[in-house]
Amino acid sequence: TKADIPFMDRLQSAHCKQLGYFPTKQFEGYVEMGAVLVAHEPRPSGSGEGGPLPDGCGSLGYIISRDRYLKRDELGVVYQLCVAPGEQRKLVGASLVAEVFRCSAYGCKLYCCWCAQDIDANYFWESLGFVPIAFRAGSAKKKRVHIFCQRRVHADDTGEKATPWWYPCATNGGAIREDRLVFPIPPGVHWKDVTGVVRAERSGLEVHGSVGENAIVRARKPKAARREPKSQNAQHETKPPRQQISTGRLFFGSPVVKAKNVQAPKGRVKNDPALAAKARELRDRWMEELNRNPAMLLGNGKYEVGRADLTKTLSGGATNGPDVLALPAAA
């Protein structure tokens, strides 16, 4: 509820380098659309009815997610996930992700998230079975790399009829406010080894991402033409403004008004259409090969948070492997 927003804001402010920043109005909008789940401590026994404590007391963490991303019904996204200090490594974050999967629409078969390359949260997502598939360059100021991780919602979504992997070939929203091309992470390359934004000054090209020796570049936006200074004759031809003369309450002449320096709005950096088309074709070819040979993506999942098949659950069939720790089912 909106009573949890101060708790969420405090956590966000303490971990803004990992989470980014959402203003209060955006928090309120997510709460109103039901996109926020907050983990609370249960009431102690004998203190009345069960349920969370009021006014954000005993809050452990929160998650903001949507079960529809980039206008795709089968793809959901996690925007923010944060657990309070002192409550980490207690399966709070994993329980929140499992609850998001359970509450998502039936047609949502995949979930994804963007995670900065230089934070330890990538290991958390790997432990939940998320697989790093692609990456993009971050903002030009921070020069970070964002890793695109994805996993299937259903625990038994495997085999030939499994939901195919997918990632966007370009993004143009979010806090960056600039177009970014997205590139796949090849097999055998760890998500730590992909490099970020590198600018080539001499060639006038900007590298958006590179893996090893292969680099993807796009033309830099041309600078505005430099204005030539006025000649001396032109300055002499310009008539100076008439000065204002006052005698008591009477004024003669036109007042001198200084023009304000109004800066033109900066143009938004957009992807080169030719490179965007090539990135889209690269995505389609790579996803076709990956979905044909899913063994190329082997996740390091330690905890199973996916939705179990209802038929196997009712029949008592096992849905988890011997090395996977399943979280307790929701009551």
Buried (B, 14 or more C-beta within 10 A) or exposed (E): EEEBBBBBBEBBEEBEEBBBEBEEEEBBEBBEEEBBBBBBEEBEEEEEEEEBBEEBEBBBBBBBBBBBBEEBEBBBBBBBBBBBEEBBEEBBBBBBBBBBBBBBEEEBBBBBBBBBBBBEBBEBBBBBBBBBBBBBBBBEEEEBBBBBBBBBBBBBBEEEEBBBBBBBBBBBEEEBEBBBBBBBBEEEBEBEEBBBBBEEEEEEBBBBBBBEEEBBBBEBEEEEEEEEEEEEEEEEEEEEEEEEEEEEEEEEEEEEEEEEEEEEEEEEBEBBEEBBEBBBEBBEEBBEEBBEEBEEBEBEBBBBBBBBBEEEEEEEEEBBEEEEEBBEEEE
